Amino acid sequence: MARDKPISGSTLSPRDAKRFIEANTRLLAPPLVPELRLHLAEESLPIWQKTEDELEAVGLPPPYWAFAWAGGQALARYLIDTPDLVKGRSIFDIGAGSGLVALAAGRAGARRIIANDIDPFARQACRLNATANALDLEVCANDLLSGAHDTNAESDAFDPGPADAVDIVTLADVFYEEHLAHAATAFAAHHHRRGAAVLIGDPCRSYFPVKQFKKIAEFQVPVTRELEDSEIKSTAVWRFQE
């Protein structure tokens, strides 16, 4: 029997990640997207603390994958509500987390869905959530935003990877840090120029460049005060525009 390869050079294997996710989450429907069930944490602090206590030694990031964030819920709702936009098309979701947006595209009839995340736990969560929803999903580990920090960069200034082969690129809740926001904006600009539709789910977080995006829908998203500053977060779906 083949042995699982360790994650990120640690002693932690994909099987360990699967066990951790299953032991510390429940299959729950995000409030705005009841069509899907995801492995989510019922409370934010316990799983965050457990990740820090038990997994810090192997250098893994916080468990962002364990929550249905406002931007992801809004974008997922929009995709399901507008199936003509995605039906028969290929979707590449960057910073996929739980896979909520990618799986919503699959539920809406996308021909091919690819979920990208640099967090190995997020990628394992995407696989588990795809299975839970009887959907086919490809997982990509490439750090596609690395080096994409210059919003004025030419289209070949960084390697966009397999996202270049898709019709629609999606990003949700990625504008919470300045460097990441610049990278995401440059990435969005590249794929807009090559003809892809670039859709964003974001509640206007600190570094969201509003002037470069057009609002196409808005939702009142139920969230938790442990993660956000309110129980209802006004959140928009945006489309990149030059």
Residue pairs with C-beta under 8 A, 6 or more apart in sequence:
3 13
4 13
4 14
4 15
4 16
5 13
5 14
6 12
6 13
7 13
7 14
7 16
7 17
7 58
7 60
7 120
8 58
8 59
8 60
8 120
10 57
10 58
10 59
10 60
11 58
12 55
12 58
12 60
12 120
14 120
14 124
17 120
17 121
17 124
18 124
18 128
20 55
20 121
21 39
21 66
21 121
21 124
21 125
21 128
22 39
22 128
24 41
24 46
24 47
24 50
24 66
25 39
25 40
25 41
25 42
25 47
25 66
26 39
26 40
26 42
27 37
27 38
27 39
27 40
27 132
28 37
28 38
28 40
28 42
29 35
29 36
29 37
29 38
30 36
30 38
30 40
30 68
30 72
30 73
30 76
30 100
31 68
31 73
31 221
31 222
32 68
32 73
32 74
32 76
32 77
32 219
32 221
32 222
33 68
33 73
33 76
33 77
33 80
33 100
33 104
35 80
35 104
35 107
36 76
36 100
36 103
36 104
36 107
36 129
36 133
37 129
37 132
37 133
38 68
38 98
38 99
38 100
38 103
38 125
38 129
38 132
39 66
39 98
39 125
39 128
39 129
39 132
40 66
40 67
40 68
40 98
41 47
41 63
41 66
41 67
43 226
44 66
44 67
44 224
44 226
44 227
45 226
47 63
47 66
48 62
48 63
51 60
51 62
51 63
52 62
60 119
60 120
60 121
61 119
63 121
64 97
64 119
64 122
65 97
65 98
65 117
65 119
65 121
65 122
65 125
65 126
66 98
66 125
67 97
67 98
67 227
68 98
68 100
69 97
69 172
69 173
69 223
69 227
70 173
70 201
70 203
70 221
70 223
70 228
70 233
70 235
71 172
71 173
71 200
71 201
71 202
71 203
71 205
71 235
72 97
72 98
72 100
72 101
72 172
72 173
72 201
73 100
73 201
73 219
73 221
73 235
74 172
74 201
74 203
74 217
74 218
74 219
74 221
74 235
74 236
74 237
75 101
75 104
75 170
75 172
75 199
75 200
75 201
75 237
76 100
76 101
76 103
76 104
76 201
77 104
77 219
78 199
78 201
78 216
78 217
78 219
78 237
79 85
79 86
79 101
79 104
79 105
79 107
79 108
79 170
79 199
80 104
80 107
80 108
82 108
83 108
83 109
85 108
85 168
85 197
86 105
86 108
86 109
86 110
86 168
87 108
87 109
87 110
88 109
88 110
88 111
89 110
89 111
89 166
89 167
89 168
90 110
90 111
90 112
90 113
90 114
90 165
90 166
90 167
90 168
91 102
91 105
91 106
91 110
91 112
91 113
91 114
91 166
91 167
91 168
91 169
91 170
92 114
92 116
92 140
92 162
92 163
92 166
92 168
92 169
92 170
93 99
93 101
93 102
93 105
93 113
93 114
93 115
93 116
93 169
93 170
93 171
93 172
94 116
94 144
94 145
94 163
94 169
94 170
94 171
94 174
94 184
94 187
95 116
95 117
95 145
95 171
95 172
95 173
95 174
95 184
96 102
96 115
96 116
96 117
96 122
96 123
96 126
97 117
97 119
97 122
97 125
97 172
97 173
98 122
98 125
98 126
98 129
99 115
99 122
99 125
99 126
99 129
99 130
99 137
100 129
100 172
101 170
101 172
101 201
102 113
102 114
102 115
102 126
102 137
102 170
103 113
103 129
103 130
103 133
103 135
103 137
105 113
105 168
105 170
106 113
106 130
106 133
106 135
106 136
106 137
107 133
107 135
110 168
112 138
112 166
113 135
113 136
113 137
113 138
114 137
114 138
114 139
114 140
114 162
114 163
114 166
115 123
115 126
115 137
115 138
115 139
115 140
116 139
116 140
116 141
116 142
116 144
116 163
117 123
117 126
117 139
117 141
118 141
118 142
118 143
120 141
123 139
123 141
126 137
126 139
127 137
127 139
130 136
130 137
140 161
140 162
142 161
142 162
144 159
144 160
144 161
144 163
144 187
145 180
145 183
145 184
145 187
146 158
146 183
147 157
147 158
147 159
147 183
148 157
148 158
148 182
148 183
148 184
148 186
148 187
148 190
149 179
149 182
149 183
149 186
150 157
150 182
150 186
151 182
151 185
151 186
151 189
153 186
153 190
155 190
155 193
155 194
157 186
158 186
158 187
158 190
160 187
160 190
160 191
163 169
163 187
163 191
163 196
164 191
164 194
166 196
167 196
167 197
168 196
168 197
168 198
168 199
169 187
169 188
169 191
169 196
169 197
169 198
169 199
170 198
170 199
170 200
170 201
171 184
171 187
171 188
171 198
171 199
171 200
171 201
172 200
172 201
172 202
173 201
173 202
173 205
174 180
174 181
174 184
174 202
175 181
175 184
175 202
175 205
175 206
175 207
175 208
175 209
176 205
176 206
176 207
177 207
178 206
178 207
180 207
181 207
181 208
181 209
182 207
185 209
185 212
188 198
188 200
188 212
188 240
189 212
189 240
189 242
191 198
191 240
192 198
192 240
192 241
192 242
193 242
197 239
198 239
198 240
199 216
199 237
199 238
199 239
200 213
200 237
200 238
200 239
200 240
201 235
201 236
201 237
201 238
202 208
202 235
202 236
202 238
203 221
203 233
203 234
203 235
203 236
204 210
204 236
212 240
212 241
212 242
213 238
213 239
213 240
213 241
214 238
214 239
214 240
214 241
215 236
215 237
215 238
216 236
216 237
216 238
216 239
217 236
217 237
218 234
218 235
218 236
218 237
219 234
219 235
219 236
219 237
220 232
220 233
220 234
220 235
221 232
221 233
221 234
221 235
222 231
222 232
223 230
223 231
223 232
223 233
224 231
225 231
